[in-house]
Amino acid sequence: MLFDTHVHLNAEQFEEDLTEVIERARQAGVERMLVVGFDRPTIQKAMELIEAYDFLYASVGWHPVDAIDMTDEDLLWIEELSAHPKVVALGEMGLDYHWDKSPKDVQQEVFRRQIRLAKKVKLPIVIHNREATADIMTILKEEGAEEVGGIMHCFSGSAETAMECIKLNFLISLGGPVTFKNAKKPKEVAKEVPLDKLLIETDCPYLAPHPYRGKRNEPAYVRLVAEQIAELKEIPVDEVERITTENAKKIFDIN
């Protein structure tokens, strides 16, 4: 059984056929999914989904690209939602230096505030990192994020950086890019990182794995990520499925 640890079933790309997408995921052996909300509309939708489906869980937080829009009321709302038994993480949060909508100092402050909230409510955090590794690592260390730990979502860094993250009590999550022919770093990470420190995800509807690259991604395709990791590690795919699912249940405190 598979656990897709990062889905955006709350995205508009799934509005027309959400029921069918979820059914295909179940048929592919996806036992559980984490729906990630990162602003007001997507958080609201994530909360609706976890009420509707017993195998869906939510992570709620504020995306760094939209950091400039986050208010004190938003953070208070996230804190209130964190008490829901099926909200099992905060995020996605972090830094994104690719887009320039939110200034770096604003992103960093919003990131720090969310880490502090996670420590207060005792939930792990889901990290979004784009072109900001050095600053992410600095902030995680300065804020004592290892106290709650969390997930390096759709990890794209080096195996060396992955090991540093593991020391900070973070799991490494791999998605569609590990299946791309030219994706040298994710493949190295898949080989080097111990299986008990790995998670699998789709980040659907984005980053579809080979052979669906460029098309809409969906949770059923998380199996292709598991298969690629199994191939790179030269172990049976059911071992990858079992251990990554155990890892997810442990970090999200799901029995």
Legacy VTK file of the C-alpha trace (Angstrom):
# vtk DataFile Version 3.0
C-alpha trace
ASCII
DATASET POLYDATA
POINTS 255 float
0.000 0.000 0.000
1.229 3.472 -0.924
1.105 6.809 0.917
1.281 9.860 -1.371
2.633 12.450 1.051
1.988 15.559 -1.079
-1.092 16.037 -3.234
-3.012 19.109 -4.331
-6.398 17.471 -4.885
-7.641 20.900 -3.765
-6.326 22.432 -7.038
-8.661 23.654 -9.779
-7.111 21.094 -12.170
-9.122 18.389 -10.366
-12.462 20.204 -10.191
-14.015 18.291 -13.101
-13.044 14.699 -12.226
-11.909 14.534 -8.588
-13.960 11.402 -7.810
-12.412 9.504 -10.745
-8.890 10.677 -9.819
-9.347 9.415 -6.257
-10.788 6.123 -7.536
-7.777 5.583 -9.835
-5.455 6.248 -6.906
-7.253 3.662 -4.762
-7.081 1.113 -7.587
-3.338 1.759 -7.895
-2.911 0.849 -4.216
-2.700 4.360 -2.759
-3.899 3.807 0.792
-3.538 7.361 2.122
-2.806 10.874 0.837
-1.790 14.172 2.402
-3.652 17.135 0.878
-1.555 20.284 1.184
-3.148 23.709 1.624
-0.969 26.791 1.210
-3.335 29.812 1.142
-6.927 30.584 2.168
-8.773 28.862 -0.730
-6.580 25.736 -0.845
-6.611 25.304 2.940
-10.405 25.607 2.996
-10.715 22.993 0.244
-8.228 20.677 1.991
-10.356 20.810 5.150
-13.479 19.932 3.143
-11.702 16.971 1.533
-10.484 15.448 4.812
-14.045 15.585 6.118
-15.333 13.822 2.995
-12.744 11.004 2.742
-11.454 8.990 5.684
-8.124 8.176 3.956
-7.203 11.827 3.298
-5.224 13.969 5.747
-4.249 17.635 5.552
-1.255 19.881 6.000
-2.022 23.584 6.357
0.374 26.493 5.984
1.371 29.493 3.915
3.373 29.284 0.687
6.498 31.474 0.468
5.506 32.918 -2.917
2.401 34.380 -1.233
4.143 35.310 2.032
3.457 39.001 1.427
-0.305 38.286 1.615
-0.265 36.453 4.966
-1.903 38.310 7.863
-1.877 37.726 11.620
-5.452 36.462 11.217
-4.286 33.877 8.686
-1.678 32.540 11.091
-4.235 32.401 13.902
-6.613 30.506 11.606
-3.878 27.989 10.776
-3.271 27.535 14.507
-6.978 26.877 15.078
-7.111 24.341 12.230
-4.035 22.554 13.591
-6.218 21.192 16.403
-8.234 19.108 13.911
-7.336 15.412 14.373
-6.712 14.965 10.624
-4.447 17.986 10.268
-1.142 16.178 10.694
1.436 18.776 9.571
1.968 22.483 8.926
2.992 23.729 5.482
3.908 23.860 2.828
6.164 26.635 4.060
9.697 27.714 3.259
11.479 29.935 0.749
11.128 30.412 -2.996
13.708 32.680 -4.615
12.634 31.814 -8.166
9.569 34.073 -8.143
9.820 37.642 -6.877
6.253 38.302 -5.686
7.290 38.267 -2.005
10.577 39.914 -0.917
13.126 37.574 0.658
12.940 39.210 4.084
9.125 38.836 4.128
9.387 35.173 3.097
11.943 34.524 5.830
9.836 36.161 8.543
6.687 34.238 7.518
8.737 31.015 7.438
10.106 31.655 10.949
6.654 32.453 12.324
5.272 29.176 10.965
8.152 27.148 12.430
7.477 28.736 15.818
3.788 27.878 15.462
4.641 24.268 14.573
6.720 23.990 17.742
3.824 25.449 19.746
1.240 23.009 18.344
3.760 20.141 18.087
3.300 19.270 14.413
5.944 18.434 11.776
6.519 20.874 8.922
6.458 20.472 5.137
9.256 22.447 3.475
9.063 24.107 0.070
12.537 25.044 -1.171
13.293 26.657 -4.507
16.747 28.112 -5.073
17.094 28.892 -1.355
18.875 25.932 0.265
21.461 27.880 2.297
18.874 30.217 3.843
16.430 27.352 4.508
19.092 25.390 6.401
20.144 28.472 8.389
16.576 29.256 9.440
15.769 25.642 10.345
18.825 25.567 12.613
18.263 29.006 14.149
14.595 28.274 14.883
15.276 24.816 16.338
13.047 23.134 13.758
14.533 19.731 14.586
12.280 19.765 17.662
9.309 18.958 15.380
11.136 17.752 12.257
9.276 17.275 9.032
9.571 16.704 5.316
11.783 18.108 2.599
9.061 18.129 -0.040
10.022 17.215 -3.613
13.686 17.291 -2.642
15.944 18.485 -5.452
19.241 19.013 -3.641
22.365 16.875 -3.423
22.746 13.650 -1.452
25.112 15.559 0.855
22.428 18.196 1.619
19.885 15.403 2.144
22.105 13.903 4.862
22.316 17.332 6.535
18.507 17.543 6.518
18.248 14.077 8.060
20.489 15.226 10.919
17.914 17.989 11.528
15.154 15.372 11.950
13.743 15.712 8.409
12.665 13.021 5.974
13.485 13.301 2.281
10.515 13.118 -0.093
11.027 12.214 -3.744
8.525 12.768 -6.529
8.232 12.579 -10.309
11.667 14.090 -11.095
13.413 10.940 -9.796
11.993 9.162 -12.863
13.379 11.711 -15.364
16.290 10.394 -17.441
18.474 13.448 -16.871
17.669 13.888 -13.154
21.096 13.054 -11.766
20.669 14.521 -8.258
17.328 12.892 -7.316
18.642 9.520 -8.518
21.770 9.896 -6.374
19.601 10.865 -3.399
17.390 7.794 -3.950
20.473 5.572 -3.898
22.265 7.222 -0.963
19.488 8.082 1.515
18.485 5.145 3.747
15.007 3.835 2.980
13.802 4.595 6.508
14.430 8.294 5.787
12.550 8.438 2.467
8.996 9.360 1.527
7.273 9.329 -1.859
4.920 11.902 -3.339
3.428 13.180 -6.584
2.925 16.925 -5.888
-0.006 16.425 -8.283
-1.176 18.059 -10.498
2.454 19.142 -11.023
5.683 17.262 -11.869
4.200 14.140 -13.440
6.667 11.230 -13.614
7.890 9.601 -16.804
6.118 8.594 -19.096
3.498 11.256 -18.222
5.953 14.157 -17.985
4.321 17.416 -19.067
0.802 16.090 -18.465
-1.407 16.524 -15.397
-0.028 14.481 -12.522
-2.299 12.447 -10.232
-1.855 10.322 -7.084
-2.067 6.974 -8.930
1.322 7.803 -10.479
3.085 7.690 -7.093
3.603 3.991 -7.834
6.022 4.989 -10.629
8.099 6.906 -8.082
8.220 3.839 -5.806
9.206 1.625 -8.735
12.058 3.954 -9.734
13.428 4.068 -6.164
13.231 0.272 -5.954
15.154 -0.019 -9.213
17.848 2.434 -8.075
18.212 0.739 -4.689
17.998 -2.744 -6.252
15.320 -3.877 -3.806
11.734 -5.146 -4.287
9.141 -2.429 -4.907
6.895 -3.775 -2.136
9.690 -3.034 0.341
9.778 0.601 -0.842
5.982 0.794 -0.545
5.896 -0.724 2.935
8.718 1.277 4.481
7.842 4.670 2.951
4.247 4.170 4.148
5.514 3.310 7.643
7.729 6.406 7.564
4.763 8.615 6.624
2.509 7.175 9.322
5.238 7.703 11.894
5.999 11.350 11.039
2.286 12.208 10.806
1.487 10.198 13.955
-1.146 8.097 12.178
-1.956 4.722 13.736
LINES 1 256
255 0 1 2 3 4 5 6 7 8 9 10 11 12 13 14 15 16 17 18 19 20 21 22 23 24 25 26 27 28 29 30 31 32 33 34 35 36 37 38 39 40 41 42 43 44 45 46 47 48 49 50 51 52 53 54 55 56 57 58 59 60 61 62 63 64 65 66 67 68 69 70 71 72 73 74 75 76 77 78 79 80 81 82 83 84 85 86 87 88 89 90 91 92 93 94 95 96 97 98 99 100 101 102 103 104 105 106 107 108 109 110 111 112 113 114 115 116 117 118 119 120 121 122 123 124 125 126 127 128 129 130 131 132 133 134 135 136 137 138 139 140 141 142 143 144 145 146 147 148 149 150 151 152 153 154 155 156 157 158 159 160 161 162 163 164 165 166 167 168 169 170 171 172 173 174 175 176 177 178 179 180 181 182 183 184 185 186 187 188 189 190 191 192 193 194 195 196 197 198 199 200 201 202 203 204 205 206 207 208 209 210 211 212 213 214 215 216 217 218 219 220 221 222 223 224 225 226 227 228 229 230 231 232 233 234 235 236 237 238 239 240 241 242 243 244 245 246 247 248 249 250 251 252 253 254
